[in-house]
Amino acid sequence: MEKQPIVTLQHVTKVIGNKKIIDDLSLDLWAGQITGFLGPNGAGKTTTIRMMTGLMKTTSGEIFVEGQAISTHFEESMSKVGVIVENPEMYKYMSGYKNLVHFARMNKNVSKERINEVIAQVGLQNRIQEKVSTYSLGMRQRLGLAQALLHRPKFLILDEPTNGLDPAGIREFRMYLRKIAMEDGVSIFVSSHLLAEMELMCDRIAVIQNGKLISIKEVKEEQESHYYVEVSPKDQAIAFFTAKSITVEPQENGFVIPIETEEVPALVAEMVARNLQVYSLNPYRKTLEDQFLEMTGGGQIAESHTK
């Protein structure tokens, strides 16, 4: 039997007033995979998340959770979804444990054993009986994650989940998400403006612009082999590369050129033979930020309150 996605967005369109906010968006989200969701300001990320959580209806198209349409099987679909939006709101005068007990009552069949299981899963065993008012932001994020996982969701949505966390907290949170995706087979969907973190956290990235999905690619996808070279005189170097039909991408102190690793020794030898001064030559990989700005034409990176 062919593997089915946990969530499918099928030709989803949203029109508000006379403006098309989301335009024919189709996307599959798979078990055990973390998908990043990027876009410039006003691209439609928040609107998409609202539709995926049932807070907003689609104008046309459909969203399916494990094959069931949200529009016709709302309660069943939402019972499989967990959500964390920025900094989770908790009852600060209560302990972390009592907060989880309170949220557990809102879901069916969440046992004390399950509560203890998620507490251990997010590493809060030593502080769970203390009041939330004493928690750091990172601990509150972990408690929010525990709350979102109580009912064993198949699909977890996170909107700016690492806002305000320090580097250690971000790394810790990333590790918990990876563990949940791999061990529990949860499909995780993350919207964030921290591109360097998304590159470390996600398996693949979906990019939206003007309500349209413009790219979806694997984060670890092999790129064409490029090298960064510092060489002078620059004019002679450009003429040399042009004569060899090598595309040159100027950088601040050098060039990026597309060549295979096995071609490097001969190329360096030839540059030296032509009296070019080679100062360095290193492998070059475009960051997610580079790729994002290329795809969106330099559009601003998404902020947390993008609509």
N, C-alpha and C positions, 0 to 999 in steps of 0.2 A: 504493500500500500504506500502510495506517495506521501511524503511528509507534507503536512499542512502548516501554514503560518499561524501563529497565535492570534495576530491581529491583521486585518486587511482593510485598507482604505481604498474604496473602489469608486473612481471618478467623482470624488467629493468636491462639491462646489458650494460656496457660501456667498450670498449677496445680501448686503445690508444697505438699505436705501437704494441708490442707483449704482453703488460701488460693488464690484466683484472682489471680495476679500481673498477667497480661495478659489482657484481656477482649475478644475478637473484634476484634482490631486489623487494619485494612486500610489500605494505603498504597502509592501508586505513586511511584517515584523516577526522574527523567528525566535523560538525557544532557545535559551542559553546565550543569546546575543545582546550586546549593548549597542543601541543605535543612537548616535548623536543627531541633534536636529538644530541646524544653523540657518541664519538668515539675517539680512540687514534690518535696520529699524523699519517697522511697518510691513514686513514681509508676509505676516500671517501666522506666525508660530503660536501665539497665544490663542488665536481663534481656532486653530487646528486642535490644540490641546483641550480647549473647552468642548469642542465637538466630540473628541475621543472620550471625555469623561461624562458625556451626557448633559453638560450644563448649557449646551447650545445645540439646536437642531441644524442639520444640513439643509441647504436649499434644494440640492439634488445630489444623487450618489448615496452611497451607504458605507457604514463602518461595521465590520464584523469582528466579534471576539469569539474565537474558537468556533467559527462557522455560524454564529448566531448574530443576527442584525440587532444593533442597539435600538433602532426605531421600533422593532416589534417584540424584542425580548430584553427590555431595559434592565429589569432587576436581575435576571440571570446573567446578563453580560457584565453589569457593574459589580456583581459578586466576585468576579474574576479579576478585578482591577484594583490596584493600590496606587495612591497618589501622594506625592510630597511636593508642595509648592513653596519655594523659598524656605523661610524659617518656620517650621511647624509650630502651630499654636497649641500650648499645653496649659493645664491648670497648675500654675506655679506654686500654689499653696499646698498642693497634694504631692505625694511621693511619685516617683516614676512608676512604681508598681501599681499604685492606685489609678494612675492615669491609664495604664494599659488595661486594668480590670474594667474601668469605665468604658473604654472603647470596645473591649471584647463583648460587652453586653449588647452592643449595636449590631453584632454579627452572630449568626447561628453557629452553634457547635464549636466555639472557641474555648477549649478546656484550660485548666490551670497548667496542665503539662505543656500545652502549646505556648502559653504566656512565658513560662520558664525557658522554653526552647528558643523563642525569639530573643529573650533577654541575653541568653548565652551567645546566640548568633551574632549579636551586635556588640558583645563584650561589655555589658553594663552590670554584671553580677554584683560587683563590689559597691555600687552606688545606687542600686535600684530602689532601696528603701528610703533614700534621702529625698527631701523636697526638691522639686524641679527648679525652684528659685536659687538653689545652690549649684546648679549645673552650669558648666561652660557652654558656649554656643555649639561646640563640637559634640558634647554629650546630648544636648537637646536634639541635634540632628540625628544622632544615633537612636534616640528614643522615638523620634518621628519615623525613622526607618522601621523600627520594631513594630510600631503601631500600624504602619502600612502593610506589614507582612503578616499580621495576626491571622488573617482569614485565608492564608496560603494563596495569594493572587497568582495568576498566570502571567499577568502583565503589570508592570510597574512604571508609572510616569513620574518623572522628576523634572520640575521646572526651577532652574537655578539652584540646585541642591547644595552647592558649596559656597554660596554667597556669604561673605564675612568670615569664612574659616581661614585659619593660618595655614601655611604650607604643610605642617605635620597633620593637621586636621583633614585637609583635602586628601592627602595621601592615604590616611586611615580610612576615610569614607570611600575612596576609590577601591581599596582592597575589599571592603565589605560588599560593595556592589558586584565586584568580579566573582567573589565567593558565592553570592546568591545566584548569579546568572549561571555559573558552572555547576554548582552542586544541586540546585533546585530546578534548573531548567526554566527559569523565569525570563521572559522577554522584557528588557529594560529600555525605556525611551527617555533620553536626557536632552533637555534644552538648556543651553548655557552660552555665555559670551566669552568664557575662558577657553580660548582655542588650544593653548598648549596643554591644558588639563584634558580637554576632550580627546586630543590626539593620544594621550596615555590611557584614557579610560575606555574608549569606544572601540568596537570591532569594525564599525562602518559609520559613515557620515552621510546624512541626507541634507541637501542644501535647498532652501526655498527662497524665491525672490519674486516679488509682485504676485504672490499667491500661487506661483507655479513651482513644481519640483524641477530644478534645473540640473541636479546631479545627485547620484547616490553611488558611493564607492567604498571599497574596503580600505580601512586605515593602513593596513600592512601590505596593501597592494604594491607589487613591484613597479617602480617607476623606471623610465628610460634612464640608462646610465649617464650621469653628468659629472663633470669635474670642474672645480674652481681653480683657476690658474692666475698667478700673479707674474706678469712678464712685462718687460720693457725693451725697446721703446714701444709704446702702445700702438702708434700708427702702423709701424712695421708688423706688429703682431696681428693686427686686424687684417692687413693685406695678406699675410701668411695664411691665416685661417680661411679667408675668403677664397684664396687660390686653391685650397684643398676642399672647398665646398663644405666647410664646417661652420655651422651657425654660431654666431657670437652674441652672448647676452651680457652687455656691459654691467659691471658692478662697481662699487665705490673705488676699490683698489685693484681690480682685475677683471676677469671675464669668467662666465660660466659657459662651458662647451659640452656638447653631447658626444661622448666617445666611449667605447667599451674599454674595460680594464686592460684587456690584452693589447690594446692599441697604444697604451700610455708610454712604454719604454721607447718605441720607435718614434713617437711624436716628440718626446722630450729630446731625443738624440738629434732629430731633424731641426728642432728650434735652436738648439745649441750650435749646430753646424751652420745655421743662418745668422749667427752672431746675435741671437735674441738672448736677453738675460732672464733666466727662469728663476724666480725667487721661491715659489711654492706651487704645488699641484696636489690637490686633495679631493677626495670624493665629495660630491655635493648632492644633498637631498632637499627638495622643497618641503618646507614645513606646511602644516595644515593652514596656518595663517596666510602663507604665500598663495596656496591653492585657492583658499576662500576669496581672497582679494582679486585673484585672476578671474574666478568664476563670476563674481558679482560686479566686476568692473570697478573695484575699489570702494564698494559700498561700505558704510559704517558697520562695524561688528554689532551684532544684536545686543540690546540691553535688556535688563530683567523685566522692564515694564512695557516691552513692545506689544502692541495690539495686533 
